[in-house]
Amino acid sequence: MKLRNLVYFLVLLFALPLANIAQADDDSESYEKTIKAFKDAGESGKFFDSAYGYAVFPTIGKGGAGIGGAIGKGRVYKKGEWVGDSSMIQLSIGFQLGGQVYSMIIFFEDERAFNEFTKGEFEFSAQATAVAITAGASAQASTQGTSGGVSGGRGTAETAGKYTKGMAVFTVARGGLMYEAALAGMKFNYKPKK
């Protein structure tokens, strides 16, 4: 129990300075722009046609020096309709230095995957990966989605992605520089829209 409290304290220590970055995009326009960026960027756009739903995080702030954290807020969509909100927090331990801001989308292949994510609390494992859409973006977003490669810029990226366990994850780097060879896991909370 003491270790768990220490982990939460460390996450807050590194993630709180990033909270202002993550809170900055909490308006409908930022969600629309982020969704458009993913629709226009390579293969991630194809997922909108077949996905049961998706979760969009316009801004995730991440930073660390040995121990790090990330924080972000998002919205969850079912068949294109906004149905709830999500928040994420991440702790990473390992060789890392710097800070980074990125956007992320998680596609749900079917109702089962959607329901798994929206049960209230959901965690991705430390070994999972995401497809990075922009050149220079980290190919390890520590999520249990897809893995793949990238070339080109934001609008001309060629990505290779597929569903893994009913979910596919893509990221778009927005700024910052971070070197990382770390173990990390993400925890998500979901709250239905009122």
ZICOR-V793733 format. One record per pair of residues at least 12 apart in sequence whose C-alpha atoms are under 10 Angstrom apart, sorted by the first residue. I is the first residue (numbers start at 1). J is the second residue. If there is no record, write none. Layout:
{{I J} {I J}}
This chain:
{{7 67} {7 91} {7 92} {8 69} {8 89} {8 90} {8 91} {10 67} {10 68} {10 69} {10 91} {10 92} {11 64} {11 67} {11 68} {11 69} {11 70} {11 71} {11 89} {11 90} {11 91} {11 92} {12 68} {12 69} {12 70} {12 71} {12 89} {12 90} {12 91} {13 64} {13 67} {13 68} {13 69} {14 62} {14 63} {14 64} {14 65} {14 67} {14 68} {14 69} {14 70} {14 71} {14 90} {14 91} {14 92} {15 60} {15 61} {15 62} {15 63} {15 64} {15 68} {15 69} {15 70} {15 71} {15 72} {15 89} {15 90} {15 91} {16 61} {16 62} {16 69} {16 70} {16 71} {17 61} {17 62} {17 63} {17 69} {17 70} {17 71} {18 59} {18 60} {18 61} {18 62} {18 63} {18 69} {18 70} {18 71} {18 72} {18 99} {18 100} {18 101} {19 59} {19 60} {19 61} {19 62} {19 70} {19 71} {19 72} {19 73} {20 61} {20 71} {20 72} {21 59} {21 60} {21 61} {21 62} {21 71} {21 72} {21 101} {22 57} {22 58} {22 59} {22 60} {22 61} {22 62} {22 70} {22 71} {22 72} {22 73} {22 74} {22 87} {22 101} {22 102} {22 103} {23 58} {23 59} {23 60} {23 61} {23 71} {23 72} {23 73} {23 74} {24 58} {24 59} {24 73} {25 57} {25 58} {25 59} {25 60} {25 72} {25 73} {25 74} {26 57} {26 58} {26 59} {26 72} {26 73} {26 74} {26 75} {27 58} {28 75} {30 57} {30 58} {30 59} {31 56} {31 57} {31 58} {31 59} {31 74} {31 75} {32 56} {32 58} {33 58} {34 56} {34 57} {34 58} {34 59} {34 103} {34 104} {34 105} {34 172} {35 48} {35 54} {35 55} {35 56} {35 57} {35 58} {35 103} {35 104} {35 105} {37 103} {37 133} {37 154} {37 155} {37 172} {38 56} {38 103} {38 104} {38 105} {38 133} {38 154} {38 155} {38 170} {38 171} {38 172} {39 155} {40 154} {40 155} {40 156} {40 157} {41 133} {41 134} {41 153} {41 154} {41 155} {41 156} {41 157} {41 158} {41 159} {41 172} {42 133} {42 134} {42 150} {42 151} {42 152} {42 153} {42 154} {42 155} {42 156} {42 157} {42 158} {42 159} {42 160} {42 161} {43 131} {43 133} {43 157} {43 158} {43 159} {43 160} {43 161} {43 162} {43 170} {44 105} {44 107} {44 131} {44 133} {44 157} {44 158} {44 159} {44 160} {44 161} {44 162} {44 168} {44 169} {44 170} {44 171} {47 106} {47 107} {47 108} {47 109} {47 161} {47 162} {47 163} {47 168} {48 79} {48 80} {48 107} {48 108} {49 79} {49 80} {50 79} {50 107} {50 108} {50 109} {50 110} {51 78} {51 79} {51 80} {51 106} {51 107} {51 108} {51 109} {51 110} {51 111} {51 114} {51 163} {51 166} {51 167} {51 168} {52 77} {52 78} {52 79} {52 80} {52 107} {52 108} {52 109} {52 110} {52 111} {52 112} {52 113} {52 114} {52 166} {53 76} {53 77} {53 78} {53 79} {53 80} {53 81} {53 82} {53 83} {53 106} {53 107} {53 108} {53 109} {53 110} {53 111} {53 113} {53 114} {53 167} {54 75} {54 76} {54 77} {54 78} {54 79} {54 80} {54 81} {54 82} {54 105} {54 106} {54 107} {54 108} {54 109} {54 114} {54 117} {54 167} {54 168} {54 169} {55 73} {55 74} {55 75} {55 76} {55 77} {55 78} {55 82} {55 83} {55 84} {55 85} {55 86} {55 104} {55 105} {55 106} {55 107} {55 108} {55 114} {55 117} {55 118} {55 169} {56 73} {56 74} {56 75} {56 76} {56 77} {56 85} {56 86} {56 103} {56 104} {56 105} {56 106} {56 107} {56 170} {57 72} {57 73} {57 74} {57 75} {57 76} {57 85} {57 86} {57 87} {57 88} {57 102} {57 103} {57 104} {57 105} {57 106} {57 171} {58 72} {58 73} {58 74} {58 75} {58 101} {58 102} {58 103} {58 104} {58 105} {58 171} {58 172} {58 174} {59 71} {59 72} {59 73} {59 74} {59 101} {59 102} {59 103} {59 104} {59 172} {59 173} {59 174} {60 72} {60 73} {60 74} {60 87} {60 88} {60 89} {60 100} {60 101} {60 102} {60 103} {60 104} {60 171} {60 173} {60 174} {61 73} {61 89} {61 99} {61 100} {61 101} {61 102} {61 103} {61 174} {61 175} {61 176} {62 89} {62 90} {62 91} {62 92} {62 98} {62 99} {62 100} {62 101} {62 102} {62 176} {62 178} {63 91} {63 92} {63 96} {63 97} {63 98} {63 99} {63 100} {63 101} {63 176} {63 177} {63 178} {64 91} {64 92} {64 93} {64 94} {64 95} {64 96} {64 97} {64 98} {64 99} {64 100} {64 178} {64 179} {64 180} {65 92} {65 93} {65 94} {65 95} {65 96} {65 97} {65 98} {65 99} {65 178} {65 179} {65 180} {66 92} {66 93} {66 94} {66 95} {66 96} {66 97} {66 98} {66 180} {66 181} {66 182} {67 91} {67 92} {67 93} {67 94} {67 95} {67 96} {67 97} {67 182} {67 183} {67 184} {68 90} {68 91} {68 92} {68 93} {68 94} {68 95} {68 96} {68 97} {68 98} {68 99} {68 180} {68 182} {68 184} {69 89} {69 90} {69 91} {69 92} {69 93} {69 99} {69 184} {69 185} {69 186} {70 88} {70 89} {70 90} {70 91} {70 92} {70 99} {70 100} {70 101} {70 184} {70 186} {71 87} {71 88} {71 89} {71 90} {71 91} {71 101} {71 186} {71 187} {71 188} {72 86} {72 87} {72 88} {72 89} {72 90} {72 101} {72 102} {72 103} {72 104} {72 188} {73 85} {73 86} {73 87} {73 88} {73 89} {73 188} {73 189} {74 86} {74 87} {74 88} {74 103} {74 104} {74 105} {74 188} {74 189} {74 190} {75 87} {75 105} {75 190} {75 191} {75 192} {75 193} {76 105} {76 106} {76 107} {76 114} {76 117} {76 118} {76 190} {76 191} {76 192} {76 193} {77 107} {77 108} {77 114} {78 108} {78 111} {78 114} {82 192} {82 193} {83 191} {83 192} {83 193} {83 194} {84 118} {84 190} {84 191} {84 192} {84 193} {84 194} {85 118} {85 189} {85 190} {85 191} {85 192} {85 193} {85 194} {86 117} {86 118} {86 120} {86 121} {86 188} {86 189} {86 190} {86 191} {86 192} {87 121} {87 187} {87 188} {87 189} {87 190} {87 191} {88 121} {88 122} {88 123} {88 186} {88 187} {88 188} {88 189} {88 190} {89 123} {89 185} {89 186} {89 187} {89 188} {89 189} {90 123} {90 124} {90 142} {90 184} {90 185} {90 186} {90 187} {90 188} {91 126} {91 182} {91 183} {91 184} {91 185} {91 186} {91 187} {92 126} {92 142} {92 180} {92 181} {92 182} {92 183} {92 184} {92 185} {92 186} {93 180} {93 181} {93 182} {93 183} {93 184} {93 185} {94 180} {94 181} {94 182} {94 183} {94 184} {95 179} {95 180} {95 181} {95 182} {95 183} {96 178} {96 179} {96 180} {96 181} {96 182} {96 183} {97 177} {97 178} {97 179} {97 180} {97 181} {98 176} {98 177} {98 178} {98 179} {98 180} {99 175} {99 176} {99 177} {99 178} {99 179} {100 137} {100 138} {100 173} {100 174} {100 175} {100 176} {100 177} {100 178} {100 179} {101 137} {101 172} {101 173} {101 174} {101 175} {101 176} {101 177} {101 178} {102 132} {102 137} {102 138} {102 141} {102 171} {102 172} {102 173} {102 174} {102 175} {102 176} {103 132} {103 170} {103 171} {103 172} {103 173} {103 174} {104 130} {104 131} {104 132} {104 133} {104 141} {104 169} {104 170} {104 171} {104 172} {104 173} {105 130} {105 168} {105 169} {105 170} {105 171} {105 172} {106 130} {106 143} {106 144} {106 145} {106 146} {106 167} {106 168} {106 169} {106 170} {106 171} {107 145} {107 162} {107 163} {107 166} {107 167} {107 168} {107 169} {107 170} {108 145} {108 163} {108 164} {108 165} {108 166} {108 167} {108 168} {108 169} {109 162} {109 163} {109 164} {109 165} {109 166} {109 167} {109 168} {110 166} {110 167} {111 166} {112 165} {112 166} {113 165} {113 166} {113 167} {114 166} {114 167} {116 166} {117 167} {117 188} {117 189} {117 190} {118 188} {118 189} {118 190} {118 191} {118 192} {119 189} {119 190} {119 191} {119 192} {120 188} {120 189} {120 190} {120 191} {120 192} {121 187} {121 188} {121 189} {121 190} {121 191} {122 186} {122 187} {122 188} {122 189} {122 190} {123 143} {123 144} {123 185} {123 186} {123 187} {123 188} {123 189} {124 142} {124 143} {124 144} {124 145} {124 184} {124 185} {124 186} {124 187} {124 188} {125 142} {125 143} {125 144} {125 145} {125 183} {125 184} {125 185} {125 186} {125 187} {126 140} {126 141} {126 142} {126 143} {126 144} {126 182} {126 183} {126 184} {126 185} {126 186} {127 140} {127 141} {127 142} {127 143} {127 144} {127 183} {127 184} {127 185} {128 140} {128 141} {128 142} {128 143} {128 144} {128 145} {128 146} {128 147} {128 164} {128 169} {128 184} {128 185} {128 186} {129 141} {129 142} {129 143} {129 144} {129 145} {129 146} {129 147} {129 148} {129 164} {129 168} {129 169} {129 170} {130 142} {130 143} {130 144} {130 145} {130 146} {130 147} {130 148} {130 149} {130 161} {130 168} {130 169} {130 170} {130 171} {131 143} {131 145} {131 146} {131 147} {131 148} {131 149} {131 150} {131 159} {131 160} {131 161} {131 162} {131 168} {131 169} {131 170} {131 171} {131 172} {132 146} {132 147} {132 148} {132 149} {132 150} {132 151} {132 154} {132 157} {132 158} {132 159} {132 160} {132 161} {132 169} {132 170} {132 171} {132 172} {132 173} {133 148} {133 149} {133 150} {133 151} {133 152} {133 153} {133 154} {133 155} {133 156} {133 157} {133 158} {133 159} {133 160} {133 170} {133 171} {133 172} {133 173} {134 149} {134 150} {134 151} {134 152} {134 153} {134 154} {134 155} {134 156} {134 157} {134 158} {134 159} {134 171} {134 172} {134 173} {134 174} {135 149} {135 150} {135 151} {135 152} {135 153} {135 154} {135 157} {135 158} {135 172} {135 173} {136 150} {136 151} {136 152} {136 153} {136 172} {136 173} {136 177} {137 150} {137 171} {137 172} {137 173} {137 174} {137 175} {137 176} {137 177} {137 178} {138 171} {138 172} {138 173} {138 177} {138 178} {138 179} {138 180} {139 170} {139 171} {140 171} {140 180} {140 181} {140 182} {140 183} {140 184} {141 169} {141 170} {141 171} {141 184} {141 185} {141 186} {142 169} {142 182} {142 183} {142 184} {142 185} {142 186} {143 167} {143 168} {143 169} {143 170} {143 184} {143 185} {143 186} {143 187} {144 163} {144 164} {144 165} {144 166} {144 167} {144 168} {144 169} {144 185} {144 186} {145 161} {145 162} {145 163} {145 164} {145 165} {145 166} {145 167} {145 168} {145 169} {145 170} {146 160} {146 161} {146 162} {146 163} {146 164} {146 165} {146 166} {146 167} {146 168} {146 169} {146 170} {147 159} {147 160} {147 161} {147 162} {147 163} {147 164} {147 168} {147 169} {147 170} {148 160} {148 161} {148 162} {148 170} {149 161} {153 172} {154 172} {154 173} {154 174}}
